[in-house]
Amino acid sequence: MMLLVEYINVITQGKLSNLRTTKLKQYIVAVILGVLPGCLGGFASAAMYAHGALSLGAIVATMIATSGDEAFVMFALFPAVALALNICLALIGLAAGYFTDVLFKRHGLAKQCCDGLVVHAEIPFSHYTPGNIVSLWKNLSLSRASLISLLGIALLLIATGFFHEEEGFIKIALPIIITIAILIVAIVPEHFLQEHLWEHVIKKHLLRIFLWTLGALLVIHVVVDVLHLDELIHNAQWIVLIVAALVGIIPESGPHLLFVMMFAKGVVPFSVLITSSIVQDGHAMLPLLAQSRKDFLLIKFINLIVGLIVGSIIMLAGY
């Protein structure tokens, strides 16, 4: 899925992140960027905001809508709920973005400038002809051959029933995604494999997601299966909701996974998950933290308040 998001961004040459438009369209674009799994949409919005292309409300909308790298895990664990969550986050982001600009009319656009999302222009994808692709295969690189072999083995193992998933959705979606990934790896320039797939997806995301997921699973195992604290947590839902909101302030992908896993195990309700999802934004805010601590704190404060309000309402409703 990360490969697909990266590929879509590159073949469009980042045009989505270069839009300068009306407030309403800003909010819509900001939310679309936010709901994209991973950090790319958040970084694009951060770059647009830093260049004065987005309002304060629009960047708030993005950061509420985004779940960072945790979105990949949620779509793997509970795809139907993850889809519903993203729709809720998008709607909340639109409303919060509008009211933020109404309440902070005098804030204006950001004066600082930072580079968030880089699109390399080594070989335009629109000029990549069948002849170029044939040339790639005549001079097949080790990286391309290795990737296609690994993806092919994974597809074969799934097709032969080696893996037994509980979710029927996963059985259908996973082979499709892997097949598309094989096609992408087969036709993209060598530059894409090195700079975007290896340098970005694998080196910057893969290990971190694996370690955070493993850590979260170990914590849940100890809490539920060893210490049997799930009933205690269930009886202290309001405290957990507040903790989830505070943890969401951390500008890093990973801590939110703890609440994702707790929800997947049925330890915490949906209200805790959506509170954490609203406040946290992966590491998409790190460029703004480096450029303007004032703006960083203001956006985080707004998201914290929105997260606590929405989460409290949903918890009072019994979810």
TAKA-V762334 format. One record per residue. RES is the residue in three letters. PHI is phi in whole degrees, -180 to 180 (999 if undefined). PSI is psi in whole degrees, -180 to 180 (NA if undefined). Layout:
res=(RES & RES)
phi=(PHI & PHI)
psi=(PSI & PSI)
//
This chain:
res=(MET & MET & LEU & LEU & VAL & GLU & TYR & ILE & ASN & VAL & ILE & THR & GLN & GLY & LYS & LEU & SER & ASN & LEU & ARG & THR & THR & LYS & LEU & LYS & GLN & TYR & ILE & VAL & ALA & VAL & ILE & LEU & GLY & VAL & LEU & PRO & GLY & CYS & LEU & GLY & GLY & PHE & ALA & SER & ALA & ALA & MET & TYR & ALA & HIS & GLY & ALA & LEU & SER & LEU & GLY & ALA & ILE & VAL & ALA & THR & MET & ILE & ALA & THR & SER & GLY & ASP & GLU & ALA & PHE & VAL & MET & PHE & ALA & LEU & PHE & PRO & ALA & VAL & ALA & LEU & ALA & LEU & ASN & ILE & CYS & LEU & ALA & LEU & ILE & GLY & LEU & ALA & ALA & GLY & TYR & PHE & THR & ASP & VAL & LEU & PHE & LYS & ARG & HIS & GLY & LEU & ALA & LYS & GLN & CYS & CYS & ASP & GLY & LEU & VAL & VAL & HIS & ALA & GLU & ILE & PRO & PHE & SER & HIS & TYR & THR & PRO & GLY & ASN & ILE & VAL & SER & LEU & TRP & LYS & ASN & LEU & SER & LEU & SER & ARG & ALA & SER & LEU & ILE & SER & LEU & LEU & GLY & ILE & ALA & LEU & LEU & LEU & ILE & ALA & THR & GLY & PHE & PHE & HIS & GLU & GLU & GLU & GLY & PHE & ILE & LYS & ILE & ALA & LEU & PRO & ILE & ILE & ILE & THR & ILE & ALA & ILE & LEU & ILE & VAL & ALA & ILE & VAL & PRO & GLU & HIS & PHE & LEU & GLN & GLU & HIS & LEU & TRP & GLU & HIS & VAL & ILE & LYS & LYS & HIS & LEU & LEU & ARG & ILE & PHE & LEU & TRP & THR & LEU & GLY & ALA & LEU & LEU & VAL & ILE & HIS & VAL & VAL & VAL & ASP & VAL & LEU & HIS & LEU & ASP & GLU & LEU & ILE & HIS & ASN & ALA & GLN & TRP & ILE & VAL & LEU & ILE & VAL & ALA & ALA & LEU & VAL & GLY & ILE & ILE & PRO & GLU & SER & GLY & PRO & HIS & LEU & LEU & PHE & VAL & MET & MET & PHE & ALA & LYS & GLY & VAL & VAL & PRO & PHE & SER & VAL & LEU & ILE & THR & SER & SER & ILE & VAL & GLN & ASP & GLY & HIS & ALA & MET & LEU & PRO & LEU & LEU & ALA & GLN & SER & ARG & LYS & ASP & PHE & LEU & LEU & ILE & LYS & PHE & ILE & ASN & LEU & ILE & VAL & GLY & LEU & ILE & VAL & GLY & SER & ILE & ILE & MET & LEU & ALA & GLY & TYR)
phi=(999 & -62 & -61 & -65 & -62 & -63 & -65 & -61 & -64 & -72 & -69 & -90 & 54 & 65 & -60 & -63 & -87 & -111 & -76 & -119 & -149 & -71 & -58 & -61 & -67 & -59 & -62 & -65 & -62 & -62 & -69 & -60 & -62 & -68 & -77 & -61 & -60 & 96 & -96 & -59 & -63 & -64 & -66 & -63 & -65 & -62 & -67 & -63 & -65 & -65 & -94 & 80 & -91 & -127 & -82 & -60 & -62 & -67 & -70 & -63 & -60 & -62 & -70 & -75 & -73 & -83 & -121 & 63 & -68 & -63 & -59 & -61 & -69 & -65 & -68 & -80 & -83 & -143 & -58 & -66 & -67 & -62 & -65 & -63 & -62 & -66 & -65 & -62 & -63 & -64 & -67 & -64 & -62 & -60 & -66 & -65 & -63 & -62 & -68 & -64 & -68 & -69 & -78 & -119 & -61 & -84 & -67 & 74 & -87 & -65 & -94 & -77 & -135 & -142 & -99 & -101 & -120 & -103 & -116 & -78 & -123 & -65 & -136 & -59 & -64 & -67 & -97 & -85 & -85 & -56 & -63 & -65 & -66 & -60 & -63 & -59 & -77 & -70 & -118 & -62 & -83 & -64 & -64 & -67 & -62 & -67 & -64 & -65 & -64 & -64 & -65 & -64 & -63 & -61 & -64 & -65 & -64 & -70 & -64 & -88 & 81 & -64 & -99 & -118 & -92 & -74 & -84 & -63 & -59 & -65 & -61 & -86 & -72 & -62 & -61 & -64 & -63 & -66 & -62 & -63 & -61 & -62 & -63 & -64 & -61 & -73 & -118 & -75 & -63 & -60 & -59 & -63 & -62 & -79 & -81 & -93 & -77 & -76 & -67 & -97 & -65 & -77 & -73 & -98 & -121 & -58 & -65 & -64 & -64 & -61 & -67 & -65 & -65 & -60 & -62 & -64 & -63 & -66 & -62 & -62 & -61 & -66 & -65 & -90 & -92 & -101 & -89 & 54 & -96 & -63 & -69 & -62 & -64 & -62 & -86 & -128 & -62 & -66 & -65 & -63 & -61 & -66 & -62 & -61 & -65 & -69 & -64 & -63 & -67 & -62 & -81 & -154 & -77 & 138 & -56 & -63 & -61 & -60 & -76 & -62 & -67 & -64 & -67 & -61 & -86 & 80 & -81 & -123 & -82 & -61 & -60 & -69 & -62 & -72 & -62 & -63 & -66 & -68 & -77 & -82 & -144 & 62 & -112 & -68 & -87 & -59 & -59 & -72 & -62 & -73 & -93 & -152 & -64 & -62 & -66 & -58 & -66 & -65 & -64 & -63 & -64 & -61 & -65 & -63 & -63 & -61 & -61 & -67 & -66 & -64 & -61 & -65 & -62 & -68 & -67 & -64 & -78 & 99 & -116)
psi=(-39 & -41 & -41 & -45 & -44 & -42 & -45 & -41 & -40 & -44 & -23 & 1 & 35 & 21 & -32 & -33 & 3 & 11 & 132 & 116 & -172 & 168 & -49 & -45 & -32 & -47 & -43 & -47 & -42 & -42 & -40 & -44 & -36 & -42 & -11 & 127 & 141 & -169 & -11 & -48 & -41 & -42 & -38 & -45 & -39 & -40 & -42 & -42 & -44 & -25 & 6 & 16 & -15 & 149 & 172 & -42 & -37 & -41 & -33 & -43 & -43 & -48 & -26 & -40 & -28 & 147 & 9 & -150 & -20 & -24 & -37 & -42 & -41 & -41 & -23 & -38 & -47 & 78 & -41 & -46 & -39 & -40 & -46 & -40 & -44 & -35 & -43 & -45 & -38 & -45 & -42 & -40 & -43 & -48 & -45 & -38 & -44 & -51 & -29 & -45 & -30 & -43 & -27 & 53 & -35 & -2 & -40 & -174 & 157 & 141 & -24 & 164 & 131 & 159 & 119 & -57 & 122 & 131 & 115 & 151 & 40 & -51 & 112 & 131 & -28 & -21 & 6 & 97 & 166 & -34 & -39 & -39 & -42 & -39 & -37 & -42 & -24 & -30 & 56 & 124 & 159 & -39 & -44 & -44 & -41 & -44 & -46 & -38 & -46 & -44 & -38 & -41 & -43 & -44 & -40 & -42 & -39 & -44 & -32 & 3 & 19 & -38 & 137 & 100 & 144 & -36 & 122 & -32 & -42 & -39 & -32 & -46 & -40 & -48 & -36 & -47 & -43 & -39 & -44 & -41 & -40 & -44 & -41 & -49 & -31 & -25 & -13 & 156 & 158 & -32 & -41 & -44 & -40 & -52 & -43 & -46 & -52 & -56 & -35 & -64 & -52 & -52 & -34 & -20 & -45 & -53 & -41 & -45 & -42 & -48 & -43 & -41 & -45 & -44 & -44 & -41 & -40 & -42 & -47 & -39 & -45 & -45 & -44 & -49 & -25 & -56 & -17 & 50 & 6 & -36 & -39 & -43 & -40 & -32 & -1 & 45 & -37 & -39 & -43 & -39 & -44 & -42 & -42 & -41 & -42 & -40 & -32 & -19 & -27 & 122 & 66 & 141 & 131 & -58 & -35 & -24 & -28 & -43 & -29 & -47 & -39 & -38 & -43 & -33 & -4 & 16 & -36 & 154 & 176 & -33 & -37 & -42 & -45 & -32 & -48 & -40 & -37 & -45 & -41 & 154 & 30 & -138 & 23 & -22 & -6 & -40 & -37 & -34 & -37 & -30 & -40 & 100 & -32 & -49 & -40 & -50 & -38 & -46 & -43 & -39 & -45 & -46 & -36 & -46 & -46 & -44 & -44 & -40 & -51 & -46 & -40 & -43 & -45 & -39 & -40 & -27 & -8 & 14 & NA)
//
